[in-house]
């Protein structure tokens, strides 16, 4: 089954059109530079040789992307763990709604886990603000990413949202392919993972029967938890500047965040896959109007993501430091507290005003668990 022409500028590449795109990508100097930042042993000849043995998107993800992910895990992650695969069926398609902490790794790591456990990978939603160069667009679309258009004026945004709604519903219900999408536009920068009801409103624009549409999407909540966030200092700086009306986003700041997210130390990572929400959605009050229904759904997704979130020692320490308390002293050792405190001090030197913003990134999930 082929997608209709209305999706032509947002859909990923497919098995039929991917080969020339891949051949061009591996000859792109900027892509080679990115690959070498992950593994210095990579050469243009090695990339070309790898590309020669790849003939479809599944090959690309298994033979090309998976070794890159494995190298990232080896160099910047202590341990990657996961839970909840037993909640999924290999013959079903889902809409995975996830918290969002890292531009590239959140969805990439989920797909890495799915592929290496016998599941099909997901298509992934990515904002067009990240596609600042053509090779970046090609890379994402080869890796099953579809494009979400942002920053459009009102009427164009409405039209784009309707197309996106139809696309997501068609992909899951007709093509039987799963989709990953973040619970909000942009990464969480203040530690508080919250679902934007506007995202859910977009999902039901394809039809007036909003509850039926949501049930057919088979929503599964996902929580990804990083012991250390590679971009924590960048996020803290942005929040500080926004509070002081000094923030201006540069044209390549997202690319820098992508590279920082790949290369920076992450400690342990846990990805928790929740149960499909249909059983609980079925129990929503039948009298709920659309906006109230979507608000209740957003609250349910938040509740599940907060419950699934794996709290690390860094989260508990940050909460106690931020609130000048020892409420969670039993969750970490004095050595762990000293290590994290030194880490924070180093990142916040010479600008001590960054400290509360940095601590909030880690303390936010503890706040959510308390609530």
C-alpha positions as a Markdown table, in Angstrom:
| # | Residue | x | y | z |
|---|---|---|---|---|
| 1 | Unk | 0.0 | 0.0 | 0.0 |
| 2 | Unk | 1.4 | 3.4 | -1.1 |
| 3 | Unk | 0.8 | 6.6 | 0.7 |
| 4 | Unk | -1.3 | 9.3 | -1.1 |
| 5 | Unk | 0.4 | 12.3 | -2.7 |
| 6 | Unk | -0.8 | 14.6 | 0.1 |
| 7 | Unk | 2.0 | 13.2 | 2.3 |
| 8 | Unk | 4.8 | 13.4 | -0.2 |
| 9 | Unk | 6.8 | 16.1 | 1.6 |
| 10 | Unk | 6.7 | 14.5 | 5.1 |
| 11 | Unk | 7.0 | 10.7 | 4.7 |
| 12 | Unk | 10.1 | 8.7 | 5.3 |
| 13 | Unk | 12.0 | 7.1 | 2.4 |
| 14 | Unk | 11.0 | 3.5 | 1.5 |
| 15 | Unk | 12.7 | 0.4 | 0.1 |
| 16 | Unk | 12.2 | 1.6 | -3.5 |
| 17 | Unk | 13.7 | 5.1 | -3.2 |
| 18 | Unk | 16.3 | 4.7 | -0.4 |
| 19 | Unk | 19.3 | 3.4 | -2.3 |
| 20 | Unk | 20.5 | 6.5 | -4.2 |
| 21 | Unk | 19.8 | 8.7 | -1.1 |
| 22 | Unk | 22.0 | 6.4 | 1.0 |
| 23 | Unk | 24.8 | 6.4 | -1.6 |
| 24 | Unk | 24.8 | 10.2 | -1.5 |
| 25 | Unk | 24.7 | 10.4 | 2.3 |
| 26 | Unk | 27.8 | 8.3 | 2.8 |
| 27 | Unk | 29.7 | 10.7 | 0.4 |
| 28 | Unk | 28.6 | 13.7 | 2.4 |
| 29 | Unk | 31.7 | 15.2 | 4.3 |
| 30 | Unk | 29.5 | 16.6 | 7.1 |
| 31 | Unk | 28.0 | 13.1 | 7.7 |
| 32 | Unk | 31.4 | 11.5 | 7.8 |
| 33 | Unk | 32.5 | 14.1 | 10.4 |
| 34 | Unk | 29.5 | 13.2 | 12.5 |
| 35 | Unk | 30.1 | 9.5 | 12.2 |
| 36 | Unk | 33.8 | 10.0 | 13.1 |
| 37 | Unk | 32.7 | 11.9 | 16.2 |
| 38 | Unk | 31.1 | 8.7 | 17.4 |
| 39 | Unk | 33.8 | 6.3 | 16.1 |
| 40 | Unk | 37.1 | 7.8 | 14.9 |
| 41 | Unk | 37.9 | 4.6 | 13.0 |
| 42 | Unk | 35.2 | 5.2 | 10.4 |
| 43 | Unk | 36.4 | 6.2 | 7.0 |
| 44 | Unk | 34.5 | 7.2 | 3.8 |
| 45 | Unk | 35.6 | 3.9 | 2.2 |
| 46 | Unk | 34.1 | 2.0 | 5.2 |
| 47 | Unk | 30.8 | 3.9 | 4.9 |
| 48 | Unk | 30.6 | 3.2 | 1.2 |
| 49 | Unk | 31.3 | -0.5 | 1.8 |
| 50 | Unk | 28.6 | -0.7 | 4.4 |
| 51 | Unk | 26.1 | 1.1 | 2.1 |
| 52 | Unk | 26.9 | -1.4 | -0.7 |
| 53 | Unk | 25.4 | -4.2 | 1.4 |
| 54 | Unk | 22.2 | -2.3 | 2.3 |
| 55 | Unk | 19.1 | -2.6 | 0.0 |
| 56 | Unk | 16.1 | -1.7 | 2.2 |
| 57 | Unk | 15.2 | 0.3 | 5.2 |
| 58 | Unk | 15.3 | -2.6 | 7.6 |
| 59 | Unk | 18.9 | -3.4 | 6.4 |
| 60 | Unk | 19.8 | 0.3 | 7.0 |
| 61 | Unk | 18.6 | 0.2 | 10.6 |
| 62 | Unk | 20.1 | -3.2 | 11.4 |
| 63 | Unk | 23.4 | -2.9 | 9.6 |
| 64 | Unk | 24.0 | 0.9 | 9.7 |
| 65 | Unk | 22.2 | 2.5 | 12.6 |
| 66 | Unk | 22.5 | -0.4 | 15.1 |
| 67 | Unk | 26.3 | -0.4 | 15.1 |
| 68 | Unk | 26.3 | 3.4 | 15.5 |
| 69 | Unk | 24.0 | 3.0 | 18.5 |
| 70 | Unk | 26.1 | 0.2 | 20.0 |
| 71 | Unk | 29.2 | 2.5 | 19.7 |
| 72 | Unk | 27.3 | 5.3 | 21.5 |
| 73 | Unk | 26.3 | 2.9 | 24.3 |
| 74 | Unk | 29.8 | 1.6 | 24.7 |
| 75 | Unk | 31.4 | 5.0 | 24.9 |
| 76 | Unk | 28.9 | 7.1 | 26.9 |
| 77 | Unk | 26.5 | 4.8 | 28.7 |
| 78 | Unk | 27.2 | 2.6 | 31.7 |
| 79 | Unk | 24.1 | 0.4 | 31.2 |
| 80 | Unk | 21.0 | 0.5 | 29.1 |
| 81 | Unk | 18.0 | -1.4 | 30.6 |
| 82 | Unk | 14.4 | -1.7 | 29.6 |
| 83 | Unk | 11.1 | -3.1 | 30.7 |
| 84 | Unk | 7.6 | -3.6 | 29.5 |
| 85 | Unk | 8.1 | -5.6 | 26.2 |
| 86 | Unk | 5.7 | -8.1 | 27.5 |
| 87 | Unk | 3.0 | -5.4 | 27.2 |
| 88 | Unk | 3.3 | -5.5 | 23.4 |
| 89 | Unk | 2.3 | -7.9 | 20.6 |
| 90 | Unk | 4.6 | -8.3 | 17.6 |
| 91 | Unk | 1.6 | -8.3 | 15.2 |
| 92 | Unk | 0.1 | -5.1 | 16.6 |
| 93 | Unk | 0.8 | -1.4 | 15.8 |
| 94 | Unk | 1.0 | 1.2 | 18.5 |
| 95 | Unk | 1.3 | 4.9 | 19.0 |
| 96 | Unk | 4.1 | 5.2 | 21.5 |
| 97 | Unk | 3.8 | 8.6 | 23.3 |
| 98 | Unk | 7.0 | 9.3 | 25.2 |
| 99 | Unk | 8.6 | 11.9 | 27.4 |
| 100 | Unk | 11.4 | 13.7 | 25.5 |
| 101 | Unk | 14.8 | 14.4 | 26.9 |
| 102 | Unk | 17.2 | 13.9 | 24.0 |
| 103 | Unk | 16.7 | 15.0 | 20.3 |
| 104 | Unk | 18.1 | 11.8 | 18.7 |
| 105 | Unk | 18.4 | 9.1 | 21.4 |
| 106 | Unk | 14.9 | 8.9 | 22.9 |
| 107 | Unk | 13.3 | 7.3 | 19.8 |
| 108 | Unk | 16.5 | 5.8 | 18.5 |
| 109 | Unk | 17.1 | 3.7 | 21.7 |
| 110 | Unk | 13.5 | 2.6 | 21.7 |
| 111 | Unk | 13.8 | 1.3 | 18.1 |
| 112 | Unk | 17.1 | -0.3 | 19.0 |
| 113 | Unk | 15.4 | -2.3 | 21.8 |
| 114 | Unk | 12.4 | -3.2 | 19.6 |
| 115 | Unk | 14.5 | -4.4 | 16.7 |
| 116 | Unk | 16.8 | -6.5 | 18.8 |
| 117 | Unk | 13.8 | -8.2 | 20.5 |
| 118 | Unk | 12.0 | -9.3 | 17.3 |
| 119 | Unk | 9.6 | -6.3 | 17.0 |
| 120 | Unk | 9.3 | -4.0 | 14.0 |
| 121 | Unk | 10.8 | -0.5 | 14.5 |
| 122 | Unk | 8.6 | 2.6 | 14.7 |
| 123 | Unk | 8.2 | 5.5 | 12.5 |
| 124 | Unk | 9.4 | 8.6 | 14.4 |
| 125 | Unk | 8.0 | 12.2 | 14.4 |
| 126 | Unk | 10.7 | 14.9 | 14.0 |
| 127 | Unk | 10.3 | 18.6 | 13.8 |
| 128 | Unk | 11.3 | 20.4 | 10.6 |
| 129 | Unk | 13.3 | 22.9 | 12.7 |
| 130 | Unk | 16.0 | 20.2 | 13.1 |
| 131 | Unk | 16.4 | 19.8 | 9.3 |
| 132 | Unk | 18.8 | 22.6 | 8.7 |
| 133 | Unk | 20.8 | 20.8 | 6.0 |
| 134 | Unk | 19.7 | 18.4 | 3.2 |
| 135 | Unk | 21.9 | 15.5 | 4.4 |
| 136 | Unk | 20.3 | 15.7 | 7.9 |
| 137 | Unk | 16.8 | 15.4 | 6.3 |
| 138 | Unk | 18.0 | 12.4 | 4.3 |
| 139 | Unk | 19.5 | 10.7 | 7.3 |
| 140 | Unk | 16.3 | 11.1 | 9.4 |
| 141 | Unk | 14.0 | 10.0 | 6.5 |
| 142 | Unk | 16.2 | 6.9 | 5.9 |
| 143 | Unk | 15.8 | 6.1 | 9.6 |
| 144 | Unk | 11.9 | 6.1 | 9.3 |
| 145 | Unk | 11.4 | 9.6 | 10.5 |
| 146 | Unk | 8.4 | 11.7 | 9.2 |
| 147 | Unk | 8.4 | 15.4 | 9.3 |
| 148 | Unk | 6.3 | 17.6 | 11.6 |
| 149 | Unk | 6.0 | 21.1 | 10.2 |
| 150 | Unk | 6.4 | 23.9 | 12.8 |
| 151 | Unk | 6.2 | 27.7 | 12.9 |
| 152 | Unk | 3.5 | 27.9 | 10.3 |
| 153 | Unk | 0.9 | 30.7 | 10.2 |
| 154 | Unk | -2.6 | 29.9 | 11.5 |
| 155 | Unk | -4.4 | 28.6 | 8.4 |
| 156 | Unk | -1.3 | 26.7 | 7.1 |
| 157 | Unk | -0.8 | 25.2 | 10.5 |
| 158 | Unk | -4.4 | 24.0 | 10.6 |
| 159 | Unk | -4.0 | 22.4 | 7.2 |
| 160 | Unk | -0.7 | 20.8 | 8.1 |
| 161 | Unk | -2.1 | 19.4 | 11.4 |
| 162 | Unk | -5.0 | 17.8 | 9.6 |
| 163 | Unk | -2.6 | 16.1 | 7.1 |
| 164 | Unk | -0.5 | 14.9 | 10.0 |
| 165 | Unk | -3.5 | 13.5 | 11.8 |
| 166 | Unk | -4.6 | 11.6 | 8.7 |
| 167 | Unk | -1.0 | 10.3 | 8.2 |
| 168 | Unk | -0.6 | 9.0 | 11.8 |
| 169 | Unk | -4.0 | 7.3 | 11.7 |
| 170 | Unk | -3.4 | 5.8 | 8.3 |
| 171 | Unk | 0.1 | 4.5 | 9.2 |
| 172 | Unk | -1.2 | 2.8 | 12.3 |
| 173 | Unk | -4.6 | 1.5 | 11.2 |
| 174 | Unk | -3.9 | 0.8 | 7.5 |
| 175 | Unk | -0.2 | 0.2 | 7.1 |
| 176 | Unk | 0.0 | -1.4 | 10.6 |
| 177 | Unk | 3.2 | 0.4 | 11.5 |
| 178 | Unk | 3.9 | 1.8 | 14.9 |
| 179 | Unk | 4.8 | 5.4 | 15.5 |
| 180 | Unk | 6.8 | 7.2 | 18.2 |
| 181 | Unk | 5.9 | 10.8 | 19.1 |
| 182 | Unk | 7.0 | 13.0 | 21.9 |
| 183 | Unk | 4.3 | 14.1 | 24.4 |
| 184 | Unk | 5.1 | 17.7 | 23.7 |
| 185 | Unk | 6.9 | 19.9 | 21.1 |
| 186 | Unk | 10.5 | 20.1 | 22.0 |
| 187 | Unk | 12.5 | 18.5 | 24.7 |
| 188 | Unk | 11.7 | 18.8 | 28.4 |
| 189 | Unk | 14.2 | 21.3 | 29.8 |
| 190 | Unk | 12.9 | 21.9 | 33.3 |
| 191 | Unk | 12.5 | 18.3 | 34.4 |
| 192 | Unk | 8.7 | 18.3 | 34.3 |
| 193 | Unk | 7.4 | 15.8 | 31.6 |
| 194 | Unk | 3.9 | 17.0 | 30.6 |
| 195 | Unk | 1.7 | 16.0 | 27.7 |
| 196 | Unk | 0.5 | 18.9 | 25.5 |
| 197 | Unk | -3.3 | 18.5 | 24.9 |
| 198 | Unk | -2.7 | 20.2 | 21.6 |
| 199 | Unk | -0.8 | 17.1 | 20.5 |
| 200 | Unk | -3.9 | 15.0 | 21.3 |
| 201 | Unk | -6.2 | 17.4 | 19.6 |
| 202 | Unk | -4.1 | 17.0 | 16.4 |
| 203 | Unk | -4.5 | 13.2 | 16.6 |
| 204 | Unk | -8.3 | 13.3 | 16.4 |
| 205 | Unk | -8.5 | 15.9 | 13.6 |
| 206 | Unk | -8.9 | 13.0 | 11.1 |
| 207 | Unk | -12.5 | 12.3 | 12.2 |
| 208 | Unk | -15.3 | 13.7 | 14.4 |
| 209 | Unk | -15.5 | 10.4 | 16.4 |
| 210 | Unk | -12.6 | 11.3 | 18.7 |
| 211 | Unk | -12.9 | 8.5 | 21.2 |
| 212 | Unk | -13.0 | 5.8 | 18.5 |
| 213 | Unk | -10.0 | 7.4 | 16.8 |
| 214 | Unk | -8.0 | 7.4 | 20.0 |
| 215 | Unk | -8.8 | 3.8 | 20.8 |
| 216 | Unk | -7.7 | 2.7 | 17.2 |
| 217 | Unk | -4.4 | 4.4 | 17.8 |
| 218 | Unk | -3.6 | 2.0 | 20.6 |
| 219 | Unk | -1.6 | 4.5 | 22.7 |
| 220 | Unk | 1.3 | 3.1 | 24.8 |
| 221 | Unk | 3.1 | 5.5 | 27.2 |
| 222 | Unk | 6.9 | 5.3 | 27.3 |
| 223 | Unk | 9.3 | 6.9 | 29.8 |
| 224 | Unk | 13.0 | 7.3 | 29.2 |
| 225 | Unk | 15.2 | 8.1 | 32.2 |
| 226 | Unk | 18.8 | 9.3 | 31.9 |
| 227 | Unk | 21.0 | 9.2 | 35.0 |
| 228 | Unk | 22.9 | 12.1 | 33.5 |
| 229 | Unk | 21.6 | 14.3 | 30.7 |
| 230 | Unk | 24.2 | 15.1 | 28.2 |
| 231 | Unk | 22.6 | 18.5 | 27.4 |
| 232 | Unk | 21.9 | 19.5 | 31.0 |
| 233 | Unk | 24.2 | 22.5 | 30.9 |
| 234 | Unk | 22.8 | 23.7 | 27.6 |
| 235 | Unk | 19.2 | 23.3 | 28.9 |
| 236 | Unk | 20.1 | 25.2 | 32.1 |
| 237 | Unk | 21.7 | 28.0 | 30.1 |
| 238 | Unk | 18.7 | 28.3 | 27.9 |
| 239 | Unk | 16.3 | 28.5 | 30.9 |
| 240 | Unk | 18.4 | 31.1 | 32.6 |
| 241 | Unk | 18.6 | 33.2 | 29.5 |
| 242 | Unk | 14.8 | 32.9 | 28.8 |
| 243 | Unk | 14.1 | 34.0 | 32.4 |
| 244 | Unk | 16.3 | 37.1 | 31.8 |
| 245 | Unk | 15.0 | 37.7 | 28.2 |
| 246 | Unk | 18.4 | 37.0 | 26.8 |
| 247 | Unk | 17.8 | 33.8 | 24.8 |
| 248 | Unk | 18.2 | 33.7 | 21.1 |
| 249 | Unk | 18.2 | 30.4 | 19.3 |
| 250 | Unk | 21.0 | 30.1 | 16.8 |
| 251 | Unk | 20.6 | 28.4 | 13.4 |
| 252 | Unk | 22.8 | 25.4 | 14.4 |
| 253 | Unk | 22.0 | 25.1 | 18.1 |
| 254 | Unk | 19.8 | 22.0 | 17.6 |
| 255 | Unk | 22.6 | 20.4 | 15.6 |
| 256 | Unk | 25.0 | 21.1 | 18.5 |
| 257 | Unk | 22.5 | 19.7 | 21.0 |
| 258 | Unk | 22.2 | 16.5 | 18.8 |
| 259 | Unk | 26.0 | 16.0 | 18.8 |
| 260 | Unk | 26.3 | 16.8 | 22.5 |
| 261 | Unk | 23.5 | 14.3 | 23.3 |
| 262 | Unk | 25.3 | 11.6 | 21.3 |
| 263 | Unk | 28.8 | 12.2 | 22.8 |
| 264 | Unk | 28.1 | 13.3 | 26.4 |
| 265 | Unk | 28.2 | 10.9 | 29.4 |
| 266 | Unk | 24.8 | 9.6 | 30.3 |
| 267 | Unk | 25.4 | 7.1 | 33.1 |
| 268 | Unk | 22.6 | 4.6 | 33.2 |
| 269 | Unk | 19.5 | 4.7 | 31.0 |
| 270 | Unk | 16.2 | 3.0 | 31.5 |
| 271 | Unk | 13.4 | 2.8 | 29.0 |
| 272 | Unk | 10.0 | 1.7 | 30.4 |
| 273 | Unk | 7.2 | 0.7 | 28.1 |
| 274 | Unk | 3.8 | 0.9 | 29.7 |
| 275 | Unk | 0.6 | -1.1 | 29.0 |
| 276 | Unk | -1.7 | 0.1 | 26.2 |
| 277 | Unk | -4.2 | 2.6 | 27.6 |
| 278 | Unk | -7.3 | 1.4 | 25.8 |
| 279 | Unk | -8.9 | -0.3 | 28.8 |
| 280 | Unk | -8.7 | 2.8 | 30.9 |
| 281 | Unk | -9.8 | 5.1 | 28.1 |
| 282 | Unk | -12.9 | 2.9 | 27.6 |
| 283 | Unk | -13.8 | 3.7 | 31.2 |
| 284 | Unk | -13.8 | 7.5 | 30.6 |
| 285 | Unk | -17.2 | 9.2 | 31.2 |
| 286 | Unk | -19.2 | 8.8 | 28.0 |
| 287 | Unk | -20.6 | 12.3 | 28.5 |
| 288 | Unk | -17.2 | 14.0 | 28.2 |
| 289 | Unk | -16.9 | 16.6 | 25.4 |
| 290 | Unk | -13.8 | 16.5 | 23.2 |
| 291 | Unk | -11.7 | 19.0 | 25.1 |
| 292 | Unk | -12.5 | 17.5 | 28.5 |
| 293 | Unk | -11.8 | 14.0 | 27.1 |
| 294 | Unk | -8.4 | 15.1 | 25.7 |
| 295 | Unk | -7.5 | 16.8 | 29.0 |
| 296 | Unk | -8.3 | 13.6 | 30.9 |
| 297 | Unk | -6.3 | 11.6 | 28.4 |
| 298 | Unk | -3.3 | 14.0 | 28.8 |
| 299 | Unk | -3.6 | 13.6 | 32.6 |
| 300 | Unk | -3.7 | 9.8 | 32.2 |
| 301 | Unk | -0.6 | 9.7 | 29.9 |
| 302 | Unk | 1.3 | 12.0 | 32.4 |
| 303 | Unk | 0.3 | 9.8 | 35.3 |
| 304 | Unk | 1.6 | 6.7 | 33.5 |
| 305 | Unk | 4.9 | 8.3 | 32.3 |
| 306 | Unk | 5.6 | 9.7 | 35.8 |
| 307 | Unk | 5.0 | 6.2 | 37.3 |
| 308 | Unk | 7.2 | 4.5 | 34.7 |
| 309 | Unk | 10.1 | 7.0 | 35.1 |
| 310 | Unk | 13.1 | 5.3 | 36.7 |
| 311 | Unk | 14.4 | 7.6 | 39.4 |
| 312 | Unk | 18.2 | 7.6 | 39.8 |
| 313 | Unk | 20.5 | 8.7 | 42.6 |
| 314 | Unk | 21.0 | 12.0 | 40.7 |
| 315 | Unk | 17.3 | 12.7 | 40.8 |
| 316 | Unk | 17.0 | 12.3 | 44.6 |
| 317 | Unk | 20.2 | 14.2 | 45.3 |
| 318 | Unk | 19.1 | 17.1 | 43.1 |
| 319 | Unk | 15.8 | 17.2 | 44.9 |
| 320 | Unk | 17.4 | 17.4 | 48.3 |
| 321 | Unk | 20.0 | 20.0 | 47.2 |
| 322 | Unk | 17.4 | 22.2 | 45.5 |
| 323 | Unk | 15.1 | 22.0 | 48.6 |
| 324 | Unk | 17.8 | 22.0 | 51.2 |
| 325 | Unk | 16.5 | 18.8 | 52.7 |
| 326 | Unk | 17.5 | 15.2 | 53.4 |
| 327 | Unk | 14.1 | 13.8 | 52.5 |
| 328 | Unk | 15.6 | 11.1 | 50.2 |
| 329 | Unk | 19.0 | 10.6 | 51.9 |
| 330 | Unk | 18.2 | 6.8 | 52.1 |
| 331 | Unk | 18.2 | 6.7 | 48.3 |
| 332 | Unk | 21.9 | 7.6 | 47.8 |
| 333 | Unk | 25.2 | 7.3 | 49.5 |
| 334 | Unk | 27.4 | 10.1 | 50.7 |
| 335 | Unk | 29.9 | 9.3 | 48.0 |
| 336 | Unk | 27.2 | 9.6 | 45.3 |
| 337 | Unk | 26.1 | 12.9 | 46.8 |
| 338 | Unk | 29.6 | 14.2 | 46.7 |
| 339 | Unk | 30.1 | 13.0 | 43.2 |
| 340 | Unk | 26.9 | 14.7 | 41.9 |
| 341 | Unk | 27.5 | 17.9 | 43.9 |
| 342 | Unk | 31.0 | 18.2 | 42.3 |
| 343 | Unk | 29.5 | 17.6 | 38.9 |
| 344 | Unk | 27.0 | 20.4 | 39.4 |
| 345 | Unk | 29.6 | 22.8 | 40.8 |
| 346 | Unk | 31.8 | 22.1 | 37.8 |
| 347 | Unk | 29.0 | 22.8 | 35.3 |
| 348 | Unk | 27.9 | 25.9 | 37.0 |
| 349 | Unk | 31.4 | 27.5 | 37.2 |
| 350 | Unk | 31.7 | 30.5 | 36.8 |
| 351 | Unk | 27.9 | 31.2 | 36.6 |
| 352 | Unk | 26.5 | 30.1 | 39.9 |
| 353 | Unk | 23.0 | 31.3 | 38.8 |
| 354 | Unk | 22.7 | 28.3 | 36.6 |
| 355 | Unk | 22.6 | 25.9 | 39.6 |
| 356 | Unk | 18.8 | 26.0 | 40.4 |
| 357 | Unk | 18.0 | 25.5 | 36.7 |
| 358 | Unk | 20.4 | 22.6 | 36.4 |
| 359 | Unk | 19.1 | 21.0 | 39.6 |
| 360 | Unk | 15.5 | 21.3 | 38.4 |
| 361 | Unk | 16.3 | 19.2 | 35.4 |
| 362 | Unk | 17.0 | 16.3 | 37.7 |
| 363 | Unk | 14.7 | 17.1 | 40.6 |
| 364 | Unk | 11.5 | 17.5 | 38.4 |
| 365 | Unk | 10.8 | 13.8 | 38.1 |
| 366 | Unk | 10.9 | 13.4 | 41.9 |
| 367 | Unk | 8.4 | 16.2 | 42.2 |
| 368 | Unk | 6.2 | 14.3 | 39.7 |
| 369 | Unk | 6.5 | 11.1 | 41.6 |
| 370 | Unk | 5.4 | 12.8 | 44.9 |
| 371 | Unk | 2.4 | 14.4 | 43.2 |
